[in-house]
Amino acid sequence: MLLVCLIVGGCGGGGASKPKRVSGPAKQVASVIWRLQKATAAHDFATICRPLIRIQAVEIQDGRAAAGVQTTGVGQAPTTDVIRLVREKRGFRIVSLGR
């Protein structure tokens, strides 16, 4: 499965570069963030725009992961954050969306 590391939420387009293929735990982390993006899209966003989330880096150590992301929305400046995850029996689970 090719994982697109640029996740488009509906308010912007992608860049010109091709996404890199990822595998193993990094792919699992990116998959969790992709599910977050899809879950966000399922709510009522009539007054706000869904974010564009770009995964910039993934670090995995001792059953924990940190994904550096840049998030933008229409009319908003980009913000850089870290999404923290923990490995469980069924894969990774998000534990923190902040810095």
C-alpha positions in Angstrom: 0.0 0.0 0.0 1.4 3.4 -1.0 1.0 5.8 1.9 0.5 9.4 0.8 2.4 11.5 3.3 0.6 14.6 2.3 -2.9 14.4 3.6 -5.3 16.7 1.8 -8.3 17.6 3.9 -10.3 19.5 1.3 -9.1 23.1 1.7 -5.9 23.0 -0.3 -3.9 21.0 -2.8 -0.8 18.9 -2.6 2.7 19.8 -3.4 4.7 18.9 -6.6 6.9 16.3 -5.0 6.0 12.6 -4.9 5.3 11.1 -1.4 7.9 8.7 0.0 6.9 5.1 0.6 6.9 4.1 4.3 6.7 0.8 6.0 6.7 -0.8 9.4 5.9 1.3 12.5 6.2 4.6 10.5 3.5 3.4 8.2 1.3 2.5 11.3 1.8 5.9 12.7 0.9 7.6 9.4 -2.1 5.4 9.2 -3.4 6.5 12.6 -3.0 10.2 11.6 -4.8 9.4 8.3 -7.7 8.0 10.3 -7.7 11.2 12.4 -8.0 13.2 9.2 -10.9 11.1 8.1 -12.6 11.3 11.5 -12.3 15.0 11.4 -14.0 15.1 8.0 -17.0 13.2 9.3 -18.1 16.0 11.7 -19.9 19.2 10.9 -17.4 21.7 9.6 -19.9 24.2 8.0 -18.2 27.2 9.7 -14.6 26.0 9.6 -12.3 24.4 7.2 -10.8 20.9 7.6 -7.0 21.1 8.1 -4.3 20.1 5.7 -1.9 17.9 7.6 1.6 17.3 6.3 3.6 14.6 8.1 7.2 16.0 8.3 8.9 13.4 10.5 8.2 10.2 12.5 10.2 9.0 15.4 9.6 5.7 17.1 11.2 4.5 20.3 10.2 2.0 23.0 6.6 1.5 21.9 6.0 5.3 21.6 6.0 7.4 18.5 6.1 11.1 17.8 5.0 12.5 14.4 6.0 16.0 13.5 3.2 17.6 11.5 2.4 20.9 9.9 -1.2 21.9 9.8 -2.8 24.6 7.8 -6.3 25.8 7.1 -7.8 28.4 4.8 -7.0 31.9 6.0 -4.7 30.5 8.7 -0.9 30.5 9.1 0.7 27.1 9.2 1.4 25.6 12.7 3.9 22.9 13.6 2.9 20.4 16.2 3.8 16.9 17.4 1.2 14.1 17.5 2.2 11.5 20.1 1.2 7.9 19.9 1.6 4.7 21.9 1.8 1.2 20.6 -1.0 -1.1 21.7 -1.9 -4.7 20.8 -3.8 -3.6 17.7 -1.4 -0.9 16.6 -0.7 2.7 17.5 -3.2 5.0 19.3 -3.0 8.8 19.5 -2.4 10.0 23.1 -1.6 13.7 22.5 -2.3 16.2 19.7 -0.2 19.1 21.2 3.4 20.1 21.3 
